[in-house]
Amino acid sequence: MKTITPVFPCLVYEDETQDFDLIRDRIIEYAYNQERRYPESNRKSNYGGWQTPNPKFFIDDEGFQFFVDWFGYRIKEYLEYLDYDKEKKYGIEVTSFWFNINRRFDFNISHHHPNSNLAGVLWIKAPKDSGTLVFDSPHEFVESNTMHLQKQNLIDRYLAWERFAVEPKEGNMIIFPSHLRHSVTKNLSTEDRISLAFNLTVSI
């Protein structure tokens, strides 16, 4: 008997949050206020747009706590959904948050998030054609030749894609392994695209 086993998958979690509309306008206003207050953008993966210059400065900001409470419940749901072994002691800590405001033609090049275990993004404002999140396969370099030869039906059956694209939707949150390289395509809309990215560290 011949078989194919897809080993070592990368787990990408997506949550279509049900109550995002309760905080949407407030978190958008907070993001723009931060840009006005700290107009000099951080420059990492972003080409154009604005990114929070210090990813730790507003975690303890009193005006941000309404979101921290909401976000904490989303992380609790994530942990419950993944069903981690409750008999094993572990801790999970948010080590950084940062806003990304991408305007027309702004984008993010391929990158990963070092010094953390998990990374994530919450889409706050996501107009049509404002930029797609694209994950690169961690096997793309070492398996490039064989991946190039595979037929689409096998690729789809075993999730053996070279890239995996996720269309942004307001209120949706993605959590994924920090080593997984990803990029954001150009914002082709005439409106701002706003997201909140974050890093998580898991201790055991």
C-alpha positions in Angstrom: 0.0 0.0 0.0 1.2 3.5 -0.9 0.4 6.5 1.2 1.3 10.1 1.6 1.4 11.7 5.1 1.5 15.5 5.5 3.8 15.8 8.5 4.8 18.9 10.6 1.9 21.2 9.7 1.9 24.9 10.7 -1.4 25.7 12.6 -3.0 29.0 11.5 -5.9 30.0 13.8 -8.6 32.4 12.6 -11.4 33.8 14.8 -14.4 35.6 13.3 -15.1 37.6 16.5 -18.7 38.2 17.2 -18.6 41.4 19.2 -15.9 43.4 17.4 -18.5 46.1 16.4 -18.7 47.1 20.1 -15.1 48.4 20.0 -14.5 49.0 16.3 -15.0 52.8 16.2 -13.2 53.3 19.5 -10.1 51.3 18.5 -10.0 53.1 15.1 -10.0 56.5 16.8 -7.3 55.3 19.2 -5.1 54.2 16.3 -5.4 57.6 14.6 -4.8 59.4 17.8 -1.6 57.5 18.3 -0.4 58.4 14.8 -1.1 62.1 15.5 0.7 61.8 18.8 3.7 59.9 17.4 3.9 60.7 13.7 7.4 59.2 13.1 6.7 55.7 12.0 8.6 52.6 12.8 10.3 51.1 9.7 10.5 47.3 9.5 8.5 45.4 7.0 6.3 48.3 6.0 6.8 50.2 2.8 4.9 53.4 3.3 2.1 53.9 5.9 2.5 54.3 9.6 3.5 51.7 12.2 3.6 52.2 16.0 7.1 53.5 16.8 7.4 51.7 20.2 5.4 48.4 20.3 5.3 48.4 24.1 4.4 52.0 24.9 0.6 51.7 25.1 0.2 48.2 26.7 -0.1 50.0 30.0 -1.9 53.1 28.6 -5.1 53.7 30.6 -6.9 54.6 27.4 -6.0 51.3 25.8 -7.4 49.1 28.6 -10.8 48.7 27.1 -9.1 46.8 24.2 -6.8 44.8 26.5 -9.8 43.4 28.3 -11.6 42.5 25.1 -8.3 41.0 23.6 -7.7 39.0 26.8 -11.0 37.2 26.3 -10.1 36.4 22.6 -6.8 34.8 23.7 -8.7 32.8 26.3 -10.9 31.5 23.5 -7.8 30.7 21.4 -6.3 28.6 24.2 -9.6 26.8 24.7 -10.0 26.1 21.0 -6.4 24.6 20.7 -7.2 22.6 23.8 -3.7 22.8 25.4 -3.0 20.2 28.0 -4.2 21.8 31.2 -2.2 19.4 33.3 1.0 21.0 32.1 2.0 24.3 33.5 2.6 27.1 31.1 2.2 30.8 30.8 1.4 33.0 27.8 2.3 36.7 27.7 1.6 39.5 25.2 5.0 41.0 24.6 4.1 43.7 22.1 1.2 45.4 20.2 1.5 47.7 17.2 -0.8 49.4 14.8 -0.3 49.3 11.0 -2.0 52.0 9.0 -1.5 51.3 5.3 -2.7 53.9 2.8 -3.0 53.6 -1.0 -0.2 51.5 -2.5 1.4 50.8 1.0 2.5 47.2 1.6 4.6 44.9 3.9 7.4 42.8 2.6 7.9 39.2 3.7 9.1 38.9 7.3 8.7 36.9 10.5 8.5 37.8 14.2 11.7 36.8 16.1 11.9 36.7 19.9 8.3 35.3 20.2 6.5 32.0 19.8 3.2 33.2 18.3 2.3 36.2 16.2 -1.1 37.5 15.2 -3.1 40.3 13.6 -6.6 41.8 14.2 -8.1 43.5 11.2 -9.7 46.8 12.4 -10.5 48.5 9.1 -10.3 46.4 5.9 -11.8 47.9 2.8 -12.1 45.8 -0.3 -8.7 45.4 -2.2 -6.8 47.0 0.7 -4.2 44.2 1.0 -4.1 40.4 1.4 -2.1 38.6 4.1 0.2 36.0 2.3 2.0 33.3 4.2 5.1 31.7 2.6 5.7 28.0 3.0 8.5 27.2 5.4 9.5 24.4 2.9 9.6 26.6 -0.2 13.4 26.9 -0.3 14.4 23.3 0.4 11.6 21.8 -1.6 11.3 24.3 -4.4 11.9 21.9 -7.3 9.5 19.2 -6.1 6.9 21.8 -5.2 7.2 23.3 -8.7 6.3 19.9 -10.2 3.3 19.0 -8.1 -0.1 19.0 -9.6 -2.8 21.2 -8.1 -5.0 18.3 -7.0 -2.2 16.9 -4.8 -1.3 20.4 -3.5 -4.9 21.0 -2.4 -5.3 17.5 -1.0 -2.3 17.8 1.3 -2.2 21.5 1.9 1.2 21.6 0.1 0.9 25.2 -1.1 3.9 27.4 -1.8 1.8 30.3 -0.4 -1.4 30.7 1.5 -3.4 33.9 1.2 -6.0 35.2 3.7 -8.3 38.0 2.8 -8.7 40.5 5.6 -12.1 40.9 7.2 -12.9 43.5 9.9 -13.0 41.9 13.3 -11.2 38.7 12.3 -8.1 37.7 14.2 -5.3 35.4 13.0 -2.7 33.7 15.2 0.2 31.7 13.8 3.7 30.5 14.6 6.1 33.5 14.7 8.6 31.8 12.4 6.1 31.6 9.5 7.1 34.2 7.0 4.3 36.5 5.7 3.7 39.7 3.8 0.9 42.1 2.9 0.1 43.0 -0.6 -0.4 46.6 -1.8 -3.4 48.5 -0.6 -5.2 49.2 -3.9 -8.2 50.9 -2.4 -8.5 54.6 -1.7 -9.2 54.0 2.0 -6.9 53.3 4.9 -6.3 49.7 6.0 -5.8 49.4 9.8 -4.6 46.4 11.7 -3.3 45.6 15.1 -0.4 43.1 15.2 0.9 41.4 18.3 3.5 38.9 19.6 2.9 36.2 22.2 5.5 34.4 24.2 4.7 30.9 25.7 6.7 29.7 28.7 6.7 26.2 30.0 
